[in-house]
Each structure stands twice: as C-alpha cells, then as structure tokens.
C-alpha cells in the first residue's frame, strides 16, 4: 500500500485544508471494512489468485476473467505510475533527470526491468527485498508521524475547509484522492500458495497492514499540516521532505527523500510480483493464453511478468512526451478504476456466502461490514466522474475478444 502516493498527497490535499483529515478518516474506515471482507474470504478460500479465485469459483468464468483482466490492467498502469514517481524523487538528487527526458525514460525502464528480473527468480528472494524495503520506508514516515504528538497545532487546521465546495463535497473529494494510497489492501490474498499457513497468515497480514498504514498516513498528515504553511504546502513537490527540513534541517529532508525512493522501489517490487500472479491464475484456468501460466507450477510466471513489463515500457515511452505529471495522473486514473471490479465482486462473494450460511450462523457483524464496504465502494466510484466511467467500460470491453477466443478454444 505504501508507495508513491503518500509522499505526494499532502500537497494535493492542501487545497482543501484541515478537512483533508476527515477525508483520510473516511477512507480509512472504508479500507478497514473492505479489508474485513478479504480477511473472511482468505480464511475460507486460501487459494492462489485472491479476488480472481473468489469471483471464478462463485460467479463463473466470465466474472473471474473480468476480475483478472481489470486487475491486471490496474496493476501495470499503477506500476507505470510508481516507476515514474521513483524517477521524480531521484530528480531530487540528480536534477538532470528533470530536464533530460531521454535519460528519465531510460532510468524508468531500467528500474522496471531490474525489479522484473528479480521477480523471475523466486518468491522468497522477492519477499526478502520487500521486507527490507518495508522497514526502510516506514522509518521516515513513522518518525514524522510520531512528531504529530509534539508539533500538533490546532490553528493550522483553521479554517477547516478552505475550498469553495460544501463540506460534504470536500470530504468526498479528499476521500477519492486518498483512496489511491490504500490500493493494495487485498494483495496478501493473491500469492496464497506461496504463503505459510495462509488461513492464519493472510488475515493477520491484511488487518495489521491496514491498521499500521492508516496510523502512519493520518499521523503524518497531521504533522505536515502543523509545520508547513498551507500556501507553501500547495506548491510543494516534496511535502514530507519539506516537513522534515522544517523540523530537523536540510539533512533530514534529504534522508526523507531517500525514504521516498525506497518506498517507491518497495511498492514497485510488490506490485510487479502481482502483475505476474494475477494473469498466471487466470491462465491456469485457460482464461488467458498458456504462456502466462507457470510452466513448472512453481508460482512464478516469467511470461506474464515479461509481457506486463513490456506493456509498462510502451506506456512510459508513448506518454513521456506529455510530462511526468500527465503520465502519472493518467496511470493513476486507469489503475484506480481497474481495482473496483475485483473489490465489488469480492464483496458480492462475501455477502453471498454469509446469506447462504445464515441458517447455520446469523453473523450480523459480518453482513453489516460487508454491506457497508459495498456502500463505500459505490460511494468512491461515484466520485470518479463520467470520464472515468467511460474508461471503465472501455477497460472491460477491451478484454471481451480475448475471453471469447479463449472460451471457444477450450
């Protein structure tokens, strides 16, 4: 979950003022409700593929394909955004990256393919890299978050809503922005066959992950609003580094910028793992071409990894001329859209099972949290806008010929 978004969001949210904290809290509640759905499903169905497997087993091949296809596109679009953000943060130390587009493209592709090669080796090596990156990226975030208890200044949050929108609209807008930072809460469910004791480990990882991330996000946002003036924050390209510089000096700002680069690399590593895992699961069920499956049944699909990274490379090269911000925004839009189909169908599976087992166990808490999670996702979708909805339709339609061909072939 912790990748590029959190390091840029405080600047994006500054236009709304202190109300952004309410947006963070709304998204946190929605993320927790959605996480509880994946906790229940991972305990009942600890199978490779996560959301894809839930949809396929309970709603059939087309539902499974829709999840795999939209989720896969969401992943490689998101990976393009994270790779671009990594280069943007590296520009803090190597300014030539901000001025030489060819060098920036080369660096972006080098990062993507280096991590792709790592992921073709083994899940264990990927996990070691991920553990190290997670620890290193949490240190600066936790340091700034803990300062919220010392530097908190209520005056910095006034007026609460500095935008020209009504309070409810401002909360919805900030919640939509902060959603990008929570994408990935379901990711522990996907490589289930590569996890020890998945019925216990995955639920723990999911819940602990969301709680830790939520604490880090909200506390660090409080710190930044308290120490960085709003007019400076709105124009900041590195709000966390600016906050660290304000509290501890320029050296601390540089260290936080290093933490941002590590955060991006760690997130990219985890998501490149998933860009191979999701299509691999669908290919095992003959919903995607066989070359995307794992030939030796070892849980690593070199074909899916290489194809995904090749598409990322094309996306980066084709759109880099429009600038880093434009490419980053485009990739985030498509990535966020693609994630909703897996979320909605996973929640539908959870509700279906709870209703089916109602005569055996009347679980009011679970059904309530599932319905609230569904309501949250629908609310979040409504804030995206009509243009994004059209992208969603195009996203699904682009995979229909492949689904038709694979079903006819089988």
C-alpha positions, -999 to +999 in steps of 0.1 A: +000+000+000+027+025+009+042+036-023+044+069-042+010+083-034+015+092+003+046+112-004+027+135-029-008+135-014-003+162+013+004+187-014-027+176-034-049+178-003-036+212+008-062+230-014-089+216+010-072+225+043-078+207+075-109+189+061-084+165+044-081+147+078-118+139+076-111+125+041-083+103+054-106+091+082-134+083+058-111+063+035-095+046+065-129+034+076-138+022+041-105+004+038-110-014+071-144-025+061-131-038+027-101-054+045-125-074+067-142-088+036-108-101+024-100-115+058-131-136+058-126-148+022-089-156+028-098-178+058-125-197+038-106-199+004-068-197+008-063-203-029-039-187-054-054-156-071-073-139-043-101-118-058-099-136-091-103-170-075-133-158-054-151-145-084-143-175-106-154-201-081-186-184-071-198-165-102-182-184-131-156-179-157-167-145-170-167-130-136-132-145-130-120-132-163-134-097-156-115-095-123-083-109-137-084-086-168-093-054-150-070-061-120-041-069-143-045-036-163-049-018-129-016-033-118+006-025-148-008+010-151-001+015-114+034+002-118+040+027-146+029+055-122+051+042-094+081+039-117+076+074-129+073+087-093+106+069-084+124+088-111+107+121-100+121+115-064+155+106-078+154+140-095+158+155-060+194+142-060+200+141-098+184+173-113+193+162-148+165+137-147+141+166-145+154+182-177+166+153-199+136+133-210+156+106-227+176+100-195+144+099-175+128+073-198+160+052-197+161+053-159+124+045-156+128+014-178+160+003-161+142+003-127+112-016-141+132-043-158+157-047-129+128-055-105+111-077-131+143-098-133+143-101-095+107-114-096+116-141-122+140-157-097+119-168-067+091-156-044+115-160-014+140-135-028+112-111-037+100-114-001+134-106+014+137-075-008+102-065+002+108-069+039+139-047+038+122-020+017+092-020+040+113-014+071+134+013+054+104+032+041+085+030+073+113+047+093+109+082+080+071+080+078+069+068+114+094+095+125+073+123+110+040+106+122+052+104+158+060+142+157+023+148+155+021+144+193+046+172+197+040+197+169+002+195+166-012+230+162-050+233+161-047+268+144-031+252+113-064+233+107-085+265+107-104+273+087-114+237+084-125+239+047-106+264+026-121+252-007-151+268-022-171+235-021-196+225+006-181+205+035-196+172+023-183+176-012-148+185+001-148+153+023-158+132-008-131+148-029-104+143-004-116+107+002-113+100-035-078+113-036-067+093-005-081+061-019-051+057-042-028+054-011-048+024+002-049+004-030-032-030-024-050-039+008-061-071-009-027-081-022-018-105+005-046-128-007-032-133-042+000-154-037-017-178-012+001-209-024+034-193-016+025-183+020+029-205+050-003-212+069-023-189+046-056-192+065-039-176+095-010-155+080-030-137+053-058-124+076-032-112+101-011-095+073-042-078+059-055-064+091-022-054+106-011-039+073-042-017+070-041-006+107-004+003+105-008+022+072-038+041+085-019+053+116+011+063+095-010+082+070-032+101+094-005+110+119+020+121+093-007+143+076-014+160+110+024+167+113+028+182+079-003+204+082+010+216+115+046+225+104+043+235+068+022+266+060-007+259+036+005+282+008+039+265+008+023+230+010+001+236-020+032+243-042+054+216-027+068+188-048+081+170-017+059+178+013+074+151+036+109+164+028+098+200+035+083+189+068+115+171+078+136+201+068+113+224+089+117+203+120+152+189+117+172+206+090+182+200+054+200+167+061+168+152+074+149+164+043+174+146+021+170+114+042+133+116+039+137+120+001+158+088+001+130+071+021+106+081-007+127+065-033+130+033-012+092+034-007+086+035-044+110+007-051+094-015-024+059-008-037+070-015-073+086-048-063+054-060-046+032-049-075+054-064-101+051-097-082+013-094-085+014-085-122+027-120-127+005-137-102-029-125-113-027-134-150-010-167-141-040-178-121-063-170-150-040-188-174-042-219-152-079-219-158-074-214-196-090-179-195-057-163-207-031-177-230-010-206-217+023-187-219+011-166-190+009-197-167+038-210-146+053-238-167+068-257-137+039-250-114+063-231-092+042-200-087+064-178-110+051-169-145+080-154-165+057-149-195+032-128-175+060-108-158+078-100-191+046-092-210+034-068-182+067-050-180+068-047-218+034-030-217+046-007-189+076+002-211+054+010-241+031+031-218+060+051-204+077+057-238+044+066-255+033+092-229+066+106-215+065+135-240+034+149-222+054+152-190+058+133-157+027+147-140+005+140-170+017+104-173+014+099-135-022+112-135-033+091-164-018+059-150-034+065-116-068+071-132-068+038-150-053+019-121-079+031-096-107+023-120-095-012-126-094-021-089-131-016-083-143-047-102-122-070-080-134-052-049-171-052-058-172-089-069-152-100-038-177-082-015-206-098-035-190-132-029-187-125+008-224-114+010-235-145-010-217-168+014-230-151+045-266-153+032-261-189+022-249-198+057-274-177+075-295-206+087-263-221+103-249-189+117-266-155+118-235-133+116-249-098+119-214-082+123-200-097+091-231-090+069-232-054+082-195-047+075-199-063+040-228-041+031-211-010+045-180-020+024-202-023-007-217+011+001-183+026+005-170+013-029-201+026-047-197+060-030-160+060-040-169+051-076-195+079-078-167+104-070-146+095-100-167+112-127-182+104-161-150+104-180-135+078-157-166+057-160-161+056-198-126+044-192-140+016-171-164+005-199-135+006-224-113-013-199-138-042-197-147-042-234-110-045-245-108-079-229-140-094-243-125-106-276-098-124-257-123-140-234-144-151-263-114-166-281-101-185-250-136-199-242-141-210-278-106-225-279-113-246-248 
